[in-house]
Amino acid sequence: MNYAITFESGRVMLYRRGEGIIVNEPIPIALSAEFLADILKDNIILHQDVLVAVPSSFDETNLREIKALLYAVGFGEVSFVKSVLAGAFALGADFEPALLAINLTENWTDFGFVSNFEIKDGGTIEEGGEALTDAIKNYIEEKKKAKLTDADAKLIREETATLIKRDQISVSVMAASGEDSRAGAGEVSGAGEKTQIVITGEDTIEAILPYYNKVAGIGLEMLGEAPIEEANEVRKGRVFVFGTGSQTAGLKEFLESRFSCGVVLNEDSLNAVITGAGALLTEPRILNKLIKLN
């Protein structure tokens, strides 16, 4: 097997063994075989087997749809691995004796409590990075009486989202003060007047904190329901966090405070799922164990 692929956070990412990530493209509203064939046409050798990293919530119908899509563009045998496992592997997890993995994508958040290569507990909530953007947008509208476009709300999230109150960061955007929101960045639709507002990190903390508290709460609930020996192993610093939502400033410190242990979250966390799936291509013994979990 020489290829790995993911479709997380609104992007197609393809990894080729020995080369790394060779495709990283945004997905249109509807992912089609035609679109996929177009972006992959110069990057795959026909009939090669491929490993797909998928969220825990995917059922047999979802997996059949992905298989059909990949067969249609020329791949051979399709195997699946859970995204929480691939991401944790990229950050150094060995799956023995126990770990907690959390994948914070743009569209959902995936959890996996793993012990000796077996997923003992897991689940998915339909909230992710997009929910953070929406929360910031709604918060600014309520507190500053200003309407933002989705693009500006995402910019604010990328530039100022932090869980550290002492952070002195800010971003300036133009916002509509009327009832109608703007159609695009820099444009105002309707009668609302355009005015400049400054958003600081302190403004965004209150908006994003509920989501991260929810993530920590679910993880703590899993630890509370696990056998005490396994939970204690996790609390030795075996909490692995990755995905687009892992890049919020101060998140590592916040989660370490909530879990009362070290958390593995670093610069490799952003693309951990695809790099972990790619790394598994060279570890057939481990990969075979993980595939059996699906």
C-alpha positions as CSV (number, residue, x, y, z in Angstrom):
1,M,0.0,0.0,0.0
2,N,1.5,3.3,-1.1
3,Y,-1.2,5.9,-0.7
4,A,-3.2,7.4,2.2
5,I,-6.1,10.0,1.9
6,T,-8.4,12.0,4.1
7,F,-11.4,14.3,3.4
8,E,-11.4,16.2,6.7
9,S,-12.0,19.9,7.4
10,G,-13.2,20.5,3.8
11,R,-10.0,19.4,2.1
12,V,-8.7,16.5,0.1
13,M,-5.2,15.5,1.4
14,L,-3.3,12.7,-0.4
15,Y,-0.1,11.2,1.0
16,R,2.3,9.1,-1.1
17,R,4.7,6.7,0.6
18,G,8.2,8.1,0.5
19,E,7.1,11.6,-0.6
20,G,4.6,12.9,2.0
21,I,1.6,15.0,1.3
22,I,1.3,15.6,-2.5
23,V,-2.2,16.9,-2.7
24,N,-3.9,19.4,-0.4
25,E,-6.9,21.0,-2.0
26,P,-10.2,22.4,-0.8
27,I,-13.3,20.4,-1.5
28,P,-16.3,22.0,-3.3
29,I,-19.7,21.8,-1.7
30,A,-20.3,18.4,-3.3
31,L,-17.4,16.0,-3.5
32,S,-17.7,14.1,-6.8
33,A,-15.6,11.5,-8.7
34,E,-15.1,14.1,-11.4
35,F,-13.6,16.6,-9.1
36,L,-11.4,14.0,-7.3
37,A,-10.2,12.5,-10.6
38,D,-9.2,16.0,-11.8
39,I,-7.1,16.9,-8.8
40,L,-5.6,13.4,-8.5
41,K,-5.0,12.7,-12.2
42,D,-1.3,13.5,-12.1
43,N,-0.6,12.2,-8.7
44,I,-1.7,8.5,-8.6
45,I,-0.7,5.3,-10.3
46,L,-3.9,3.4,-11.3
47,H,-5.0,0.4,-9.3
48,Q,-2.8,1.2,-6.3
49,D,-4.3,0.3,-2.8
50,V,-5.1,3.2,-0.5
51,L,-5.7,3.8,3.2
52,V,-8.5,6.2,4.2
53,A,-8.6,7.9,7.6
54,V,-12.3,8.4,8.6
55,P,-14.1,9.6,11.7
56,S,-15.5,7.2,14.2
57,S,-19.1,8.2,13.3
58,F,-18.8,6.8,9.7
59,D,-21.1,3.8,9.2
60,E,-21.2,1.1,6.5
61,T,-23.1,3.4,4.2
62,N,-20.4,6.1,4.5
63,L,-17.6,3.6,3.9
64,R,-19.3,2.1,0.8
65,E,-19.7,5.6,-0.6
66,I,-16.0,6.4,-0.1
67,K,-15.0,3.0,-1.6
68,A,-17.2,3.7,-4.7
69,L,-15.7,7.1,-5.1
70,L,-12.1,5.9,-4.9
71,Y,-12.7,3.0,-7.2
72,A,-14.2,5.4,-9.7
73,V,-11.0,7.4,-9.8
74,G,-8.7,4.4,-10.3
75,F,-7.6,3.2,-6.8
76,G,-7.4,-0.5,-6.0
77,E,-8.2,-2.0,-2.6
78,V,-9.5,0.5,-0.1
79,S,-8.8,0.1,3.6
80,F,-10.0,2.3,6.5
81,V,-8.4,3.5,9.7
82,K,-10.1,5.7,12.4
83,S,-8.8,9.3,12.2
84,V,-8.3,9.4,16.0
85,L,-5.8,6.5,15.6
86,A,-3.9,7.9,12.7
87,G,-3.6,11.3,14.3
88,A,-2.4,9.9,17.6
89,F,0.2,7.7,15.8
90,A,1.6,10.8,14.1
91,L,2.2,12.3,17.5
92,G,4.0,9.3,18.9
93,A,1.3,7.1,20.3
94,D,2.1,3.4,20.6
95,F,-1.5,2.3,21.5
96,E,-0.2,0.4,24.6
97,P,-1.4,0.4,27.3
98,A,-4.0,3.2,27.0
99,L,-4.5,6.7,25.5
100,L,-7.1,9.3,24.8
101,A,-7.1,10.9,21.3
102,I,-9.1,13.9,20.3
103,N,-9.4,15.1,16.7
104,L,-10.7,18.7,16.3
105,T,-11.8,19.1,12.7
106,E,-13.6,22.0,11.1
107,N,-16.9,20.0,11.0
108,W,-16.8,17.6,13.9
109,T,-14.9,16.6,17.0
110,D,-13.9,12.9,17.3
111,F,-12.9,11.1,20.5
112,G,-11.2,7.7,21.0
113,F,-10.2,6.0,24.3
114,V,-7.8,3.3,23.2
115,S,-6.3,0.4,25.2
116,N,-4.0,-2.2,23.8
117,F,-5.0,-1.4,20.2
118,E,-8.7,-1.6,21.0
119,I,-11.1,1.3,21.0
120,K,-12.8,0.9,24.3
121,D,-14.9,4.1,24.0
122,G,-15.4,6.8,21.4
123,G,-17.8,9.1,19.7
124,T,-18.3,12.2,17.5
125,I,-20.0,15.5,18.2
126,E,-21.1,17.6,15.2
127,E,-19.2,20.6,16.4
128,G,-15.7,21.8,15.3
129,G,-13.8,24.8,13.9
130,E,-16.8,26.1,12.1
131,A,-18.7,26.2,15.4
132,L,-15.9,28.3,16.8
133,T,-16.2,30.8,13.9
134,D,-20.0,31.0,14.4
135,A,-19.6,31.5,18.1
136,I,-17.2,34.4,17.5
137,K,-19.5,35.9,14.9
138,N,-22.5,35.7,17.3
139,Y,-20.5,37.0,20.2
140,I,-19.3,40.1,18.3
141,E,-22.8,40.8,17.1
142,E,-24.2,40.6,20.6
143,K,-21.4,42.4,22.5
144,K,-20.3,45.0,19.9
145,K,-23.5,45.3,17.9
146,A,-21.6,44.6,14.7
147,K,-22.3,42.1,12.0
148,L,-19.4,40.2,10.5
149,T,-19.1,38.2,7.3
150,D,-18.2,34.5,7.7
151,A,-14.8,35.4,6.2
152,D,-14.1,38.1,8.7
153,A,-15.3,35.9,11.6
154,K,-12.9,33.2,10.4
155,L,-10.1,35.8,10.2
156,I,-10.7,36.9,13.8
157,R,-10.6,33.3,14.9
158,E,-7.3,32.6,13.1
159,E,-5.7,35.9,14.3
160,T,-7.0,36.3,17.9
161,A,-8.6,33.1,19.2
162,T,-6.8,32.4,22.4
163,L,-7.5,30.8,25.8
164,I,-4.8,32.9,27.5
165,K,-6.2,36.1,29.0
166,R,-2.9,37.8,29.1
167,D,-2.4,37.6,25.3
168,Q,-2.1,41.0,23.8
169,I,-3.3,40.2,20.3
170,S,-5.9,42.0,18.1
171,V,-7.3,42.3,14.6
172,S,-9.1,45.2,13.0
173,V,-12.0,44.6,10.6
174,M,-14.8,46.5,8.9
175,A,-18.2,45.5,10.2
176,A,-21.8,46.5,9.4
177,S,-23.8,48.1,12.2
178,G,-27.2,47.7,10.6
179,E,-29.6,44.8,10.3
180,D,-28.1,43.4,7.1
181,S,-24.7,41.6,7.1
182,R,-22.1,42.0,4.4
183,A,-22.1,39.9,1.3
184,G,-18.3,39.6,1.3
185,A,-15.2,40.9,3.0
186,G,-15.0,44.6,2.6
187,E,-18.6,45.0,1.3
188,V,-21.7,46.0,3.1
189,S,-25.2,44.9,1.9
190,G,-28.3,46.7,2.9
191,A,-28.5,49.9,4.9
192,G,-26.0,49.0,7.6
193,E,-23.2,51.5,8.0
194,K,-19.6,50.3,7.7
195,T,-17.5,50.9,10.7
196,Q,-14.1,49.7,11.9
197,I,-13.9,47.6,15.0
198,V,-10.9,46.1,16.9
199,I,-11.3,42.6,18.2
200,T,-8.8,41.4,20.9
201,G,-8.0,37.9,22.2
202,E,-9.9,38.7,25.3
203,D,-13.0,39.3,23.2
204,T,-12.8,35.8,21.7
205,I,-12.1,33.9,24.9
206,E,-15.7,34.0,26.1
207,A,-17.0,33.0,22.7
208,I,-14.8,29.9,22.2
209,L,-14.5,28.7,25.8
210,P,-17.8,26.7,25.8
211,Y,-16.7,24.5,23.0
212,Y,-13.3,23.7,24.6
213,N,-15.0,23.1,27.9
214,K,-17.3,20.7,26.2
215,V,-14.4,18.9,24.6
216,A,-12.6,18.6,27.9
217,G,-15.8,17.5,29.7
218,I,-16.3,14.6,27.2
219,G,-12.7,13.5,27.6
220,L,-13.0,13.6,31.4
221,E,-16.2,11.6,31.2
222,M,-14.4,8.9,29.2
223,L,-11.6,8.8,31.8
224,G,-14.1,8.5,34.6
225,E,-15.8,5.6,33.0
226,A,-12.6,3.7,32.1
227,P,-11.0,1.1,34.4
228,I,-8.9,3.0,36.9
229,E,-5.6,1.4,35.8
230,E,-6.2,2.5,32.2
231,A,-7.3,6.0,33.2
232,N,-4.1,6.3,35.3
233,E,-2.0,5.4,32.3
234,V,-3.7,8.2,30.3
235,R,-3.0,10.6,33.1
236,K,0.7,10.0,32.7
237,G,0.6,12.3,29.7
238,R,-1.1,10.1,27.1
239,V,-3.7,12.6,25.8
240,F,-3.2,13.3,22.1
241,V,-4.9,16.4,20.5
242,F,-4.8,17.3,16.8
243,G,-6.7,18.8,13.9
244,T,-7.5,22.4,12.8
245,G,-9.2,23.2,16.1
246,S,-6.0,22.3,18.0
247,Q,-4.2,25.5,16.9
248,T,-6.0,27.9,19.3
249,A,-3.4,29.7,21.4
250,G,-3.3,28.4,25.0
251,L,-5.2,25.2,24.2
252,K,-2.5,22.9,25.4
253,E,-2.2,24.6,28.8
254,F,-6.0,24.8,29.1
255,L,-6.4,21.0,28.5
256,E,-3.5,20.2,30.8
257,S,-5.2,22.1,33.5
258,R,-8.5,20.3,32.9
259,F,-7.0,16.8,32.6
260,S,-4.4,17.4,35.3
261,C,-1.7,15.8,33.1
262,G,0.5,16.5,30.1
263,V,-1.2,16.8,26.7
264,V,0.6,16.0,23.4
265,L,-0.2,18.9,21.2
266,N,2.4,20.6,19.0
267,E,3.2,22.0,15.5
268,D,2.6,18.5,14.0
269,S,-1.0,18.4,15.3
270,L,-2.5,20.4,12.4
271,N,-2.0,17.7,9.7
272,A,-1.5,14.8,12.1
273,V,-4.3,12.6,10.6
274,I,-2.9,12.5,7.1
275,T,0.7,12.3,8.2
276,G,-0.2,9.6,10.7
277,A,-2.1,7.6,8.0
278,G,0.9,8.0,5.7
279,A,3.4,6.9,8.4
280,L,1.2,3.7,9.0
281,L,1.9,2.7,5.4
282,T,5.5,1.7,6.5
283,E,4.3,0.0,9.7
284,P,2.2,-3.0,8.5
285,R,2.2,-4.8,11.8
286,I,0.6,-1.8,13.6
287,L,-1.6,-0.9,10.6
288,N,-3.1,-4.4,10.4
289,K,-4.0,-4.2,14.1
290,L,-5.6,-0.9,13.7
291,I,-7.6,-1.8,10.5
292,K,-9.1,-4.7,12.5
293,L,-10.7,-2.1,14.8
294,N,-12.9,-0.9,12.0
